[in-house]
Amino acid sequence: MLTRPIVEAAVRTALAEDAPWGDITVELAIPEKLGTAGRIVAREAGVFAGGALLRETFRQADERVAVDDLVDDGAPFEAGDVLARVAGPARGVLTGERVALNFAQRLSGVATLTARYVSAVAHTSARIADTRKTTPGLRALEKAAVRAGGGCNHRFSLSDAIMIKDNHLAALGAFDAATTTAALRRLRDRAGHTTSIIVEIDRLDQLDAVLAAAPTGVLLDNFTRSELEAAVQRIGGAVIAEASGGVTLDTVASIAETGVDVISVGRLTHGALALDLGLDAD
């Protein structure tokens, strides 16, 4: 959830980084009473995200700066489209410009890439989800951008859900089917009834031992298409079937067609490129 305190804190940190002792350029070159106006313009097509950050940046730079005609997060746009209009004291507009654009460019890049993945699997029932492979300190922002692009969020943090991977099982001494099932059942008994339990496997022969423990879902990591099809058939809808590992725009449709419920894609956040947006003076 992208709350106001999260937005305010992110902007405060970014502005402090960009102008730790003030903006000496505008303070020495721009008259205090000078006003200006401009348009946030797209240089390329995409899906917009980061509106709250853009608006808050200009507010913190100077609360007299007005941001109008701001497009909604999730709105598609073409090159040349005006995404927002900005007007107010020139010092505030110029000081906030780069940080506001950095947020909008980065988050719109995430939303745009997510929308491409979502479109690629639209003919299936699979959902596209993000991962925890996010920029440190910007996770809430980037996950909101994934939602703007039509994707869904995986767990936000280590506190949200249980996800057991191979190293967890090794630490528990679960090296065969019987000990794996027993370890997962003990975990299920200790967890609260509302807590999701996802177990990651990387081989098909691990699946039956996991299913015997009745988790919430199984993450099928780096499975081939035929292995995914076999796993989905064996799961039979009993738990959530999630695919992950090396998913690209070239492979995501084929993965979705195997019948998995969720496809988690790390590159939605760690591989997205910032879009080219600019502030043009009127």
BADOSE-38326 format. One line per 4 residues: number of its first residue (from 1); their letters; for each residue x, y, z of C-alpha. Coordinates in nm, 2 decimals. Layout:
NUM = a = X:Y:Z  ...
// end
This chain:
1 = mltr = 0.00:0.00:0.00  0.15:0.33:-0.11  0.05:0.55:0.19  0.10:0.92:0.23
5 = pive = 0.38:0.88:0.50  0.57:0.65:0.26  0.54:0.90:-0.02  0.64:1.20:0.19
9 = aavr = 0.94:1.01:0.34  1.06:0.90:-0.01  1.04:1.25:-0.15  1.20:1.41:0.16
13 = tala = 1.50:1.17:0.13  1.53:1.23:-0.24  1.52:1.61:-0.21  1.77:1.60:0.08
17 = edap = 2.00:1.40:-0.14  1.97:1.63:-0.44  1.98:1.96:-0.25  2.13:1.89:0.09
21 = wgdi = 2.21:2.26:0.16  1.97:2.42:-0.08  1.97:2.47:-0.46  2.25:2.73:-0.50
25 = tvel = 2.18:2.77:-0.87  1.82:2.89:-0.83  1.91:3.09:-0.51  2.17:3.29:-0.69
29 = aipe = 2.03:3.30:-1.05  1.65:3.30:-1.02  1.46:3.60:-0.87  1.25:3.50:-0.57
33 = klgt = 0.93:3.63:-0.71  0.97:3.49:-1.06  0.70:3.25:-1.17  0.71:2.98:-1.44
37 = agri = 0.49:2.71:-1.59  0.56:2.40:-1.79  0.44:2.06:-1.90  0.55:1.71:-1.82
41 = vare = 0.58:1.56:-2.16  0.64:1.20:-2.27  0.92:1.14:-2.51  0.81:0.78:-2.57
45 = agvf = 0.50:0.56:-2.52  0.44:0.38:-2.20  0.22:0.34:-1.89  0.23:0.61:-1.62
49 = agga = 0.31:0.56:-1.26  0.44:0.78:-0.98  0.18:1.06:-0.98  0.17:1.09:-0.60
53 = llre = 0.55:1.12:-0.59  0.56:1.38:-0.87  0.29:1.59:-0.69  0.46:1.55:-0.35
57 = tfrq = 0.80:1.65:-0.48  0.68:1.98:-0.61  0.48:2.04:-0.29  0.79:1.99:-0.08
61 = ader = 1.00:2.20:-0.31  0.75:2.48:-0.27  0.39:2.43:-0.15  0.28:2.71:-0.38
65 = vavd = 0.37:2.50:-0.69  0.05:2.37:-0.85  0.04:2.03:-1.04  -0.27:2.01:-1.26
69 = dlvd = -0.40:1.77:-1.53  -0.20:1.49:-1.38  -0.28:1.16:-1.55  -0.38:0.87:-1.34
73 = dgap = -0.14:0.59:-1.25  -0.20:0.30:-1.49  -0.29:0.53:-1.78  -0.13:0.45:-2.12
77 = feag = 0.03:0.73:-2.31  0.20:0.80:-2.64  0.51:1.00:-2.73  0.42:1.37:-2.72
81 = dvla = 0.14:1.34:-2.47  0.12:1.59:-2.18  0.12:1.40:-1.85  0.08:1.69:-1.61
85 = rvag = 0.11:2.07:-1.60  0.32:2.25:-1.34  0.30:2.62:-1.24  0.43:2.83:-0.96
89 = parg = 0.74:3.00:-0.82  1.03:2.93:-1.06  1.26:2.83:-0.78  1.03:2.56:-0.65
93 = vltg = 0.96:2.42:-1.00  1.33:2.41:-1.10  1.45:2.26:-0.77  1.19:1.99:-0.78
97 = erva = 1.21:1.91:-1.15  1.48:1.65:-1.15  1.36:1.45:-0.85  1.00:1.46:-0.97
101 = lnfa = 1.10:1.33:-1.31  1.33:1.07:-1.16  1.04:0.92:-0.97  0.80:0.94:-1.27
105 = qrls = 1.05:0.80:-1.52  1.16:0.51:-1.30  0.81:0.41:-1.18  0.66:0.45:-1.53
109 = gvat = 0.93:0.22:-1.66  0.82:-0.05:-1.41  0.46:0.00:-1.50  0.53:-0.01:-1.87
113 = ltar = 0.73:-0.33:-1.85  0.47:-0.49:-1.63  0.20:-0.40:-1.87  0.39:-0.58:-2.15
117 = yvsa = 0.41:-0.90:-1.95  0.04:-0.88:-1.85  -0.05:-0.83:-2.22  0.16:-1.13:-2.32
121 = vaht = -0.05:-1.36:-2.09  -0.39:-1.20:-2.14  -0.52:-1.51:-2.33  -0.46:-1.72:-2.02
125 = sari = -0.57:-1.71:-1.65  -0.22:-1.66:-1.52  -0.13:-1.35:-1.31  0.19:-1.16:-1.33
129 = adtr = 0.35:-1.09:-1.00  0.66:-0.91:-0.88  0.93:-1.03:-0.63  1.14:-0.88:-0.35
133 = kttp = 1.41:-0.79:-0.61  1.35:-0.42:-0.57  1.56:-0.11:-0.52  1.65:-0.08:-0.15
137 = glra = 1.42:0.18:0.01  1.19:0.20:-0.29  1.00:-0.12:-0.26  0.66:0.03:-0.18
141 = leka = 0.69:0.27:-0.48  0.80:0.00:-0.72  0.53:-0.25:-0.61  0.27:0.02:-0.66
145 = avra = 0.41:0.08:-1.01  0.37:-0.30:-1.08  0.00:-0.27:-0.98  -0.03:0.04:-1.21
149 = gggc = 0.09:-0.18:-1.49  -0.17:-0.44:-1.42  0.04:-0.68:-1.23  -0.01:-0.81:-0.87
153 = nhrf = 0.22:-0.80:-0.57  0.40:-1.10:-0.42  0.48:-1.08:-0.05  0.60:-0.73:0.04
157 = slsd = 0.85:-0.84:0.30  0.99:-1.14:0.49  0.72:-1.06:0.75  0.42:-1.12:0.52
161 = aimi = 0.42:-1.49:0.44  0.63:-1.80:0.48  0.83:-1.90:0.19  1.04:-2.22:0.23
165 = kdnh = 1.33:-2.26:-0.01  1.60:-2.53:-0.05  1.83:-2.37:0.21  1.55:-2.36:0.46
169 = laal = 1.48:-2.73:0.41  1.85:-2.81:0.44  1.88:-2.62:0.76  1.58:-2.82:0.89
173 = gafd = 1.75:-3.15:0.79  1.48:-3.22:0.53  1.68:-3.42:0.28  1.43:-3.67:0.16
177 = aatt = 1.05:-3.69:0.10  0.96:-3.81:0.45  1.16:-3.55:0.64  1.05:-3.28:0.40
181 = taal = 0.68:-3.35:0.46  0.73:-3.38:0.83  0.92:-3.05:0.85  0.65:-2.87:0.65
185 = rrlr = 0.37:-3.02:0.86  0.54:-2.90:1.18  0.57:-2.56:1.03  0.21:-2.55:0.92
189 = drag = 0.10:-2.64:1.28  0.31:-2.36:1.42  0.19:-2.09:1.17  -0.12:-1.89:1.22
193 = htts = -0.42:-2.01:1.02  -0.41:-1.69:0.81  -0.05:-1.72:0.72  0.03:-1.83:0.37
197 = iive = 0.30:-2.10:0.33  0.47:-2.12:-0.01  0.73:-2.39:-0.08  0.98:-2.36:-0.36
201 = idrl = 1.10:-2.66:-0.55  1.34:-2.70:-0.84  1.27:-3.06:-0.93  0.95:-3.24:-1.02
205 = dqld = 1.03:-3.54:-0.79  1.01:-3.30:-0.49  0.64:-3.21:-0.55  0.46:-3.50:-0.39
209 = avla = 0.64:-3.46:-0.06  0.54:-3.09:-0.06  0.18:-3.15:-0.15  0.15:-3.40:0.13
213 = aapt = 0.20:-3.12:0.37  -0.08:-2.91:0.22  0.09:-2.57:0.18  -0.08:-2.27:0.03
217 = gvll = 0.12:-2.29:-0.28  0.42:-2.44:-0.46  0.67:-2.23:-0.65  0.81:-2.42:-0.94
221 = dnft = 1.15:-2.27:-1.00  1.32:-2.29:-1.34  1.10:-2.57:-1.46  1.08:-2.65:-1.83
225 = rsel = 0.75:-2.62:-2.01  0.69:-3.00:-2.00  0.78:-3.01:-1.63  0.54:-2.72:-1.56
229 = eaav = 0.26:-2.90:-1.74  0.33:-3.22:-1.54  0.34:-3.03:-1.21  0.02:-2.84:-1.29
233 = qrig = -0.16:-3.17:-1.37  -0.03:-3.33:-1.05  -0.13:-3.03:-0.84  -0.48:-3.04:-0.99
237 = gavi = -0.58:-2.71:-0.84  -0.52:-2.82:-0.48  -0.27:-2.54:-0.42  -0.15:-2.23:-0.60
241 = aeas = 0.09:-2.32:-0.88  0.35:-2.05:-0.93  0.63:-2.05:-1.19  0.94:-1.84:-1.16
245 = ggvt = 1.30:-1.82:-1.28  1.44:-1.66:-1.59  1.10:-1.55:-1.72  1.13:-1.31:-2.02
249 = ldtv = 0.88:-1.15:-2.25  0.98:-1.42:-2.51  0.89:-1.71:-2.27  0.62:-1.58:-2.05
253 = asia = 0.33:-1.67:-2.28  0.45:-2.03:-2.31  0.48:-2.05:-1.93  0.13:-1.92:-1.88
257 = etgv = -0.01:-2.17:-2.13  0.09:-2.46:-1.90  -0.19:-2.36:-1.66  0.01:-2.21:-1.37
261 = dvis = -0.18:-1.96:-1.16  0.10:-1.71:-1.10  0.42:-1.62:-1.28  0.66:-1.42:-1.06
265 = vgrl = 0.90:-1.20:-1.26  1.20:-1.03:-1.08  1.29:-0.82:-1.38  0.96:-0.62:-1.35
269 = thga = 1.15:-0.42:-1.09  1.52:-0.49:-1.13  1.52:-0.49:-1.51  1.29:-0.21:-1.60
273 = lald = 1.44:0.09:-1.78  1.33:0.44:-1.69  1.11:0.61:-1.95  1.21:0.93:-2.12
277 = lgld = 0.99:1.21:-1.97  1.07:1.58:-1.97  0.96:1.91:-1.83  0.90:2.16:-2.11
281 = ad = 0.86:2.53:-2.02  0.55:2.70:-2.17
// end
